[in-house]
Amino acid sequence: MQKIAVVTDFDGTLMEQDVGDVLMEGLDVLNEPQVTLASRLFREKKVGSLAWIEAAYPLLAGRQEQVDRLIESVYLRDGARDFIDFCQQKDVPITVLSDGMLYYIERILGRLKVKVDRVIGNPITYLADGEFQFGVQNTNSACKWCGCCKASVVKQLKEEGWLVIYIGDGSSDYYGSGFADWIFARASLAKYLKEEGTAYYPFETFHDILTIVRPAWDSYLSGTALRRLQGRFPAACKFPE
């Protein structure tokens, strides 16, 4: 038997909504010139999420009360609590891995009383005195495409001997999931994987994931569960020598 870890994205995955989008739309950040430009370049794949984050998130400075009001309306994806309970029963650690703002992730998980083993995101937050702190998680000196280098986190888990189940929905998850053993995907991540012919499990709720994982759990533990990836490492990911 091997050890299994779960890595799940936050926005649009663990949460029903993309909380970052809720904030940017609610605070009209998307119409700021530098954000409009960064969004266009991101869509054209000329820049990664890091450039977009650097353009957009500093505009949340001094707006903590507005951010707090907006995140009160978001909620977990259906079945998320049941899935977390299942992982806890099986002693499977859960890492929430996000290219979003650590402040809202921690605040929402606290409000909803959701306990996971690790939360990794961009260290963008409001300090005790209300001062805005901006930073990114990415310490990968060889690649500055993403704000949060999800690939390096999953790669490290693999090097530590874990089998990794990855759950995600977006472009940054494409990179992180490339180093996992099994992928559960929806939205744009599913689209990318389908286009390149990479095996994955589609899902819309965490009940969908449990329907697949629970009855086949022994095969996951042995590493023999269907659709396990072999050597799918995104060519775009670079790491220090």
Residue pairs with C-beta under 8 A, 6 or more apart in sequence:
1 221
1 222
2 161
2 162
2 163
2 221
2 222
2 223
3 161
3 162
3 163
4 90
4 92
4 162
4 163
4 164
4 165
4 220
4 221
5 92
5 93
5 94
5 95
5 157
5 162
5 163
5 164
5 165
6 87
6 92
6 93
6 94
6 95
6 164
6 165
6 167
7 94
7 95
7 97
7 150
7 153
7 154
7 157
7 164
7 165
7 166
7 167
7 176
7 180
8 14
8 94
8 95
8 96
8 97
8 166
8 167
8 168
9 96
9 97
9 98
9 167
9 168
9 169
9 170
9 172
9 173
9 176
10 19
10 96
10 97
10 98
10 100
10 105
10 121
11 17
11 18
11 19
11 20
11 21
11 98
11 99
11 100
11 169
11 170
12 18
12 169
12 170
12 186
12 187
13 77
13 167
13 168
13 169
13 170
13 173
13 186
14 76
14 77
14 80
14 96
14 167
15 74
15 75
15 76
15 77
15 108
16 74
16 75
16 76
16 77
16 78
17 74
17 75
18 170
19 71
19 74
19 100
19 104
19 105
19 108
20 100
20 101
20 104
22 70
22 71
22 73
22 74
23 29
23 60
23 67
23 70
23 71
23 101
23 104
24 30
24 35
24 56
26 66
26 70
27 59
27 60
27 63
27 66
27 67
27 70
29 35
29 56
29 59
29 60
30 36
30 39
30 56
32 55
32 56
32 59
34 55
35 52
35 55
35 56
35 59
37 55
38 47
38 51
38 52
38 54
38 55
38 56
39 52
41 47
41 51
42 48
42 49
42 51
42 52
47 145
48 144
48 145
48 146
49 99
49 145
49 146
49 147
49 148
49 171
49 172
50 136
50 138
50 144
50 145
50 146
50 147
52 147
53 99
53 122
53 124
53 136
53 147
54 136
54 147
57 101
57 122
57 124
57 134
58 132
58 134
60 67
60 101
60 124
60 132
61 132
61 134
62 130
62 132
64 126
64 130
64 132
67 103
67 104
67 126
68 107
71 104
71 107
71 108
72 111
74 108
75 112
76 112
76 114
77 205
77 206
78 205
78 206
78 207
79 205
79 206
79 207
79 208
79 209
79 210
80 114
80 206
81 114
82 206
82 207
82 210
83 206
83 209
83 210
84 94
84 114
84 115
84 116
86 92
86 210
86 213
86 214
87 93
87 94
90 217
93 117
93 118
94 116
94 117
94 118
95 116
95 117
95 118
95 119
95 120
95 153
95 157
96 105
96 109
96 116
96 118
96 119
96 120
96 121
97 120
97 121
97 148
97 150
97 153
97 154
97 176
98 105
98 119
98 120
98 121
98 122
98 148
99 121
99 122
99 146
99 147
99 148
99 150
99 170
99 172
100 121
100 122
101 121
101 122
101 124
101 125
102 119
102 121
102 122
102 123
102 124
102 125
103 124
103 125
103 126
105 119
105 121
106 119
109 115
109 116
109 119
120 137
120 148
120 153
121 137
121 148
122 135
122 136
122 137
122 147
122 148
123 133
123 135
123 136
123 137
124 133
124 134
124 135
124 136
125 132
125 133
126 132
126 133
127 133
136 147
136 148
137 147
137 148
137 149
138 144
138 146
138 147
138 148
138 149
139 149
139 152
140 149
140 152
140 238
140 239
140 240
141 240
142 238
142 239
142 240
142 241
143 149
143 236
143 237
143 238
143 239
145 175
145 236
146 172
146 175
148 172
149 175
150 172
150 173
150 175
150 176
151 175
151 176
151 178
151 179
151 234
151 237
151 239
152 239
153 176
154 164
154 166
154 176
154 177
154 178
154 179
154 180
155 179
155 239
157 164
158 164
158 179
163 181
163 220
163 223
164 179
164 180
164 181
164 182
165 180
165 181
165 182
165 184
165 213
165 220
166 173
166 176
166 177
166 180
166 182
166 183
166 184
167 183
167 184
167 185
167 203
167 209
168 176
168 177
168 183
168 184
168 185
168 189
169 185
169 186
169 187
169 188
169 189
169 190
170 187
170 188
170 189
171 188
171 189
171 192
173 185
173 189
174 189
174 192
174 193
174 234
175 234
175 236
175 237
177 183
177 185
177 189
177 193
177 200
178 232
178 233
178 234
178 237
179 233
180 229
181 223
181 228
181 229
182 200
182 201
182 220
182 225
182 227
182 228
182 229
183 189
183 193
183 198
183 199
183 200
183 201
183 227
183 229
184 200
184 201
184 202
184 203
184 208
184 209
184 212
185 193
185 200
185 201
185 202
185 203
186 202
186 203
186 204
189 200
190 200
190 202
193 199
193 200
194 200
198 229
198 232
199 227
199 228
199 229
200 227
201 208
201 209
201 212
201 227
202 208
203 209
213 220
216 225
216 226
219 225
219 226
